[in-house]
């Protein structure tokens, strides 16, 4: 269980659409307070939004740094800091913030934002306008640009999902239709109405890291559409908390959870593709072996072994 520390700061009188106060943004922090505060500052440039920062048991002094920032900030909307007593993973941390916002009756829309992003000041108003215009859409995505390459598209809204490879294929076509062309929305920025959360529920916490947004979209598919707003721009540093290694691949932690969750999601949602995903992973083992990346080989084989031995006995994945 987490505990909440709330600092209320009065608005500075800037003119802004009054109904932006119905938006609550959740930022998850884990050993990355500098990025988190940059992200929060960018959101707070749009007056009226409530920001909920959830710290996932950081060990780098993040809580003290964020508390100091809260204590010196003036002229901002309300900010809440929630400190988890453990690292609950991406979904666990975000869900903590979502549940906090759901308990606030005036919050009708929730914005899940990665801490390693900076958002454009007009992103939230455009997302709110789209959500009200198309109430059948449950998850909205943004135009995500590379932080260090402004204007270059990382992903335009969301991705299609290659079932045989268990991989997302990001859309980079800015002319893509706003509604109905993705399998899931990019998890670095997802805007959802309260009605969606009350119907579908929060994200599945069993993944811990990666694939939560894919599973969320799969659960919602029968009743909700997915969409994106081309004018809602965020800039993503990508992987600041998790990182990558010197071999040009995901870090060991990332590689393990990506591999494990490719198997878990397939077992849960697309079981007929499981043998193809296993075959693909064995092929990737050979690729890493040719590169003499013994650690990557061990990580993937470990994930395959865990899936074979343990997954069938787990109530979550049956």
C-alpha positions as CSV (number, residue, x, y, z in Angstrom):
1,X,0.0,0.0,0.0
2,X,1.2,3.5,-0.8
3,X,0.7,6.7,1.2
4,X,-0.2,10.0,-0.4
5,X,1.3,13.4,0.3
6,X,-0.6,16.2,-1.3
7,X,0.6,19.8,-1.9
8,X,-2.1,22.2,-3.0
9,X,-0.9,25.2,-5.0
10,X,-3.2,27.8,-6.3
11,X,-3.5,28.6,-10.0
12,X,-1.7,31.7,-11.2
13,X,-4.6,33.3,-12.9
14,X,-3.7,32.5,-16.5
15,X,-6.6,32.2,-18.8
16,X,-7.4,28.6,-19.8
17,X,-10.4,26.4,-20.6
18,X,-12.0,25.9,-17.2
19,X,-12.9,22.3,-18.0
20,X,-9.3,21.2,-18.2
21,X,-9.6,20.7,-14.5
22,X,-11.4,17.5,-15.3
23,X,-8.1,15.9,-16.5
24,X,-5.8,14.0,-14.2
25,X,-2.3,13.0,-15.4
26,X,-0.3,10.1,-13.9
27,X,3.5,10.1,-14.0
28,X,5.4,7.0,-12.7
29,X,8.8,7.6,-11.2
30,X,11.5,5.0,-10.6
31,X,15.0,6.4,-9.9
32,X,14.5,9.2,-12.4
33,X,13.4,12.3,-10.6
34,X,15.0,14.7,-13.1
35,X,13.0,13.3,-16.0
36,X,9.9,13.1,-13.9
37,X,10.1,16.8,-12.9
38,X,10.7,17.8,-16.5
39,X,7.6,15.9,-17.5
40,X,5.5,17.4,-14.7
41,X,6.6,20.9,-15.5
42,X,5.6,20.4,-19.1
43,X,2.2,19.2,-18.2
44,X,1.7,22.0,-15.7
45,X,2.2,24.5,-18.4
46,X,-1.4,23.7,-19.3
47,X,-3.3,25.2,-16.4
48,X,-6.0,23.2,-14.6
49,X,-4.6,19.7,-14.9
50,X,-4.2,17.7,-11.7
51,X,-0.8,15.8,-11.7
52,X,-0.4,12.6,-9.7
53,X,3.3,11.5,-9.4
54,X,3.7,7.9,-8.2
55,X,7.1,6.8,-6.9
56,X,7.8,3.1,-7.2
57,X,10.2,2.7,-4.2
58,X,13.1,4.7,-5.8
59,X,16.5,4.4,-4.1
60,X,18.1,7.5,-5.7
61,X,16.7,10.2,-3.5
62,X,13.7,10.8,-5.8
63,X,11.1,11.3,-3.1
64,X,13.2,13.9,-1.3
65,X,13.9,15.7,-4.6
66,X,10.2,15.7,-5.6
67,X,9.1,16.8,-2.2
68,X,11.6,19.7,-2.4
69,X,10.2,20.6,-5.9
70,X,6.7,20.5,-4.5
71,X,7.7,22.8,-1.6
72,X,9.2,25.5,-3.8
73,X,6.6,25.4,-6.7
74,X,4.2,28.3,-6.8
75,X,1.4,29.2,-9.3
76,X,0.6,25.6,-10.2
77,X,-2.4,23.4,-10.2
78,X,-2.8,20.7,-7.5
79,X,-0.1,18.0,-7.4
80,X,-0.2,14.7,-5.5
81,X,2.8,12.6,-4.7
82,X,2.1,8.9,-3.9
83,X,4.9,6.8,-2.5
84,X,4.7,3.0,-3.1
85,X,6.3,0.9,-0.5
86,X,7.6,-1.4,-3.2
87,X,8.4,-1.4,-6.9
88,X,5.0,-2.4,-8.3
89,X,6.0,-2.3,-11.9
90,X,4.6,-0.1,-14.6
91,X,1.0,-1.2,-14.4
92,X,1.1,-1.4,-10.6
93,X,2.4,2.1,-10.2
94,X,0.2,3.6,-12.9
95,X,-2.9,1.8,-11.4
96,X,-2.1,3.3,-8.0
97,X,-2.4,6.8,-9.6
98,X,-5.5,5.9,-11.6
99,X,-7.3,4.7,-8.5
100,X,-6.4,7.9,-6.7
101,X,-7.8,9.9,-9.6
102,X,-10.9,7.8,-9.8
103,X,-11.7,8.7,-6.2
104,X,-11.8,12.4,-7.2
105,X,-15.4,12.9,-8.6
106,X,-14.4,15.9,-10.8
107,X,-11.8,14.0,-12.7
108,X,-13.4,12.6,-15.9
109,X,-10.3,11.9,-18.0
110,X,-7.0,10.3,-17.1
111,X,-3.7,10.8,-18.9
112,X,-1.0,8.2,-18.4
113,X,2.3,9.7,-19.3
114,X,5.8,8.2,-19.2
115,X,8.2,10.2,-17.0
116,X,10.8,10.4,-19.8
117,X,8.5,12.5,-22.0
118,X,7.9,16.2,-22.4
119,X,4.4,17.2,-23.6
120,X,3.3,20.0,-25.8
121,X,1.1,22.6,-24.1
122,X,-1.8,22.1,-26.5
123,X,-1.8,18.3,-26.3
124,X,-4.2,18.0,-23.4
125,X,-6.9,20.4,-24.8
126,X,-6.8,18.5,-28.2
127,X,-7.1,15.1,-26.5
128,X,-10.0,16.3,-24.4
129,X,-11.8,17.7,-27.5
130,X,-11.4,14.5,-29.4
131,X,-12.5,12.3,-26.5
132,X,-15.7,14.3,-26.2
133,X,-16.3,14.3,-29.9
134,X,-15.9,10.5,-30.2
135,X,-17.1,8.9,-27.0
136,X,-16.8,5.4,-28.5
137,X,-13.0,5.7,-28.3
138,X,-11.6,4.3,-25.0
139,X,-7.8,4.9,-25.4
140,X,-6.3,7.9,-27.3
141,X,-2.7,8.1,-28.4
142,X,-0.5,11.1,-29.3
143,X,2.0,12.0,-32.0
144,X,5.2,10.8,-30.3
145,X,8.4,12.4,-31.5
146,X,12.0,11.6,-30.5
147,X,13.1,14.0,-27.8
148,X,16.5,14.7,-29.3
149,X,15.2,14.8,-32.9
150,X,12.2,17.2,-32.9
151,X,9.8,16.6,-35.7
152,X,11.0,13.0,-36.3
153,X,8.2,10.5,-35.6
154,X,8.8,7.7,-33.1
155,X,5.2,6.5,-33.3
156,X,2.1,8.2,-34.6
157,X,-0.6,7.1,-32.1
158,X,-0.2,3.4,-31.9
159,X,1.0,0.1,-33.4
160,X,-0.2,-3.0,-35.2
161,X,0.7,-6.3,-33.6
162,X,2.6,-9.1,-35.4
163,X,1.1,-12.2,-33.7
164,X,3.6,-14.7,-35.0
165,X,6.6,-12.6,-33.8
166,X,4.8,-11.1,-30.8
167,X,6.1,-7.7,-31.8
168,X,4.5,-4.3,-32.2
169,X,5.0,-2.4,-35.5
170,X,4.8,1.3,-34.8
171,X,2.7,3.5,-37.1
172,X,4.7,6.4,-38.5
173,X,2.1,7.6,-41.1
174,X,0.8,11.0,-40.1
175,X,-2.1,10.5,-42.6
176,X,-3.4,7.4,-40.7
177,X,-7.1,7.6,-39.8
178,X,-7.7,8.9,-36.3
179,X,-9.9,6.0,-35.3
180,X,-9.7,2.2,-35.8
181,X,-6.3,1.6,-37.4
182,X,-4.3,0.2,-34.5
183,X,-4.1,-2.9,-32.4
184,X,-2.9,-0.9,-29.4
185,X,-1.9,2.6,-28.4
186,X,1.7,3.4,-27.6
187,X,2.1,3.1,-23.8
188,X,4.2,6.2,-23.3
189,X,1.1,8.4,-23.5
190,X,-2.5,7.1,-23.2
191,X,-5.5,9.3,-22.6
192,X,-8.7,7.5,-21.3
193,X,-12.1,8.6,-20.1
194,X,-13.5,7.6,-16.8
195,X,-16.2,5.5,-18.5
196,X,-13.5,3.3,-20.1
197,X,-11.8,2.6,-16.7
198,X,-15.2,1.9,-15.0
199,X,-16.0,-0.6,-17.8
200,X,-12.7,-2.3,-18.6
201,X,-10.8,-1.7,-15.4
202,X,-7.2,-0.8,-14.8
203,X,-4.2,-2.5,-16.4
204,X,-3.1,-6.0,-15.7
205,X,-0.3,-5.9,-13.1
206,X,1.1,-9.4,-13.7
207,X,3.3,-8.3,-16.6
208,X,5.3,-5.9,-14.4
209,X,7.0,-4.2,-17.3
210,X,6.0,-4.1,-21.0
211,X,2.9,-5.5,-22.8
212,X,0.4,-3.9,-20.3
213,X,-0.9,-1.5,-22.9
214,X,-1.3,-4.3,-25.5
215,X,-3.2,-6.4,-23.0
216,X,-5.4,-3.4,-22.1
217,X,-6.4,-2.8,-25.7
218,X,-7.1,-6.6,-26.2
219,X,-9.4,-6.6,-23.2
220,X,-11.3,-3.5,-24.5
221,X,-11.5,-4.5,-28.2
222,X,-15.0,-5.9,-28.1
223,X,-16.5,-2.6,-26.8
224,X,-14.2,0.3,-27.4
225,X,-12.3,1.8,-30.3
226,X,-8.8,3.1,-30.3
227,X,-7.8,6.5,-31.7
228,X,-5.0,9.1,-31.9
229,X,-4.8,12.9,-32.2
230,X,-2.1,14.0,-34.7
231,X,-1.9,17.5,-33.1
232,X,-1.3,16.2,-29.6
233,X,2.5,16.1,-29.5
234,X,4.8,14.6,-26.9
235,X,8.6,14.1,-27.1
236,X,10.0,10.8,-25.8
237,X,13.5,10.1,-24.5
238,X,12.6,6.4,-24.4
239,X,13.9,3.9,-21.9
240,X,15.5,6.5,-19.5
241,X,14.7,4.4,-16.5
242,X,15.5,1.0,-18.0
243,X,18.2,1.8,-20.5
244,X,20.0,-0.2,-23.1
245,X,23.4,-1.8,-23.0
246,X,26.6,-1.3,-25.0
247,X,25.7,-4.1,-27.4
248,X,22.9,-2.0,-29.0
249,X,20.1,-4.2,-27.6
250,X,17.7,-3.6,-24.7
251,X,19.2,-3.8,-21.2
252,X,19.2,-7.2,-19.5
253,X,16.2,-6.2,-17.4
254,X,14.3,-5.0,-20.5
255,X,15.2,-8.1,-22.6
256,X,14.0,-10.5,-19.9
257,X,10.6,-8.8,-19.4
258,X,10.1,-8.2,-23.1
259,X,10.8,-11.9,-23.8
260,X,8.8,-13.3,-20.9
261,X,5.8,-11.1,-21.7
262,X,5.8,-12.0,-25.4
263,X,5.1,-15.5,-24.2
264,X,2.7,-14.6,-21.4
265,X,0.6,-12.3,-23.6
266,X,0.4,-14.9,-26.3
267,X,-0.5,-17.6,-23.9
268,X,-3.2,-15.4,-22.4
269,X,-4.8,-13.9,-25.6
270,X,-3.5,-15.7,-28.6
271,X,-2.7,-19.2,-27.5
272,X,-2.9,-20.7,-31.0
273,X,0.2,-18.6,-31.9
274,X,2.3,-19.8,-29.0
275,X,4.4,-22.4,-30.9
276,X,5.2,-19.7,-33.5
277,X,6.4,-17.3,-30.8
278,X,8.5,-20.0,-29.2
279,X,10.1,-20.8,-32.6
280,X,10.8,-17.1,-33.2
281,X,12.5,-16.8,-29.8
282,X,14.7,-19.8,-30.6
283,X,15.7,-18.1,-33.8
284,X,16.6,-15.0,-31.8
285,X,18.7,-17.2,-29.5
286,X,20.7,-18.2,-32.6
287,X,21.1,-14.6,-33.7
288,X,22.5,-13.5,-30.3
289,X,24.7,-16.6,-30.3
290,X,26.2,-15.5,-33.6
291,X,26.9,-12.1,-32.1
292,X,28.6,-13.8,-29.1
293,X,26.1,-12.2,-26.7
294,X,26.0,-15.1,-24.2
295,X,24.0,-13.1,-21.6
296,X,21.2,-12.4,-24.1
297,X,21.1,-16.1,-25.0
298,X,20.8,-17.0,-21.3
299,X,18.1,-14.5,-20.7
300,X,15.9,-15.7,-23.6
301,X,16.4,-19.4,-22.8
302,X,15.6,-18.6,-19.1
303,X,12.3,-16.9,-20.2
304,X,11.4,-19.9,-22.4
305,X,12.2,-22.3,-19.6
306,X,10.1,-20.4,-17.1
307,X,7.2,-20.3,-19.6
308,X,7.4,-24.1,-20.2
309,X,7.7,-25.0,-16.5
310,X,5.6,-22.5,-14.6
311,X,3.1,-20.7,-16.8
312,X,0.6,-23.6,-17.1
313,X,0.3,-23.6,-13.3
314,X,-0.3,-19.9,-12.9
315,X,-3.9,-18.8,-12.4
316,X,-3.1,-15.5,-14.1
317,X,-2.3,-17.0,-17.5
318,X,-4.7,-20.0,-17.7
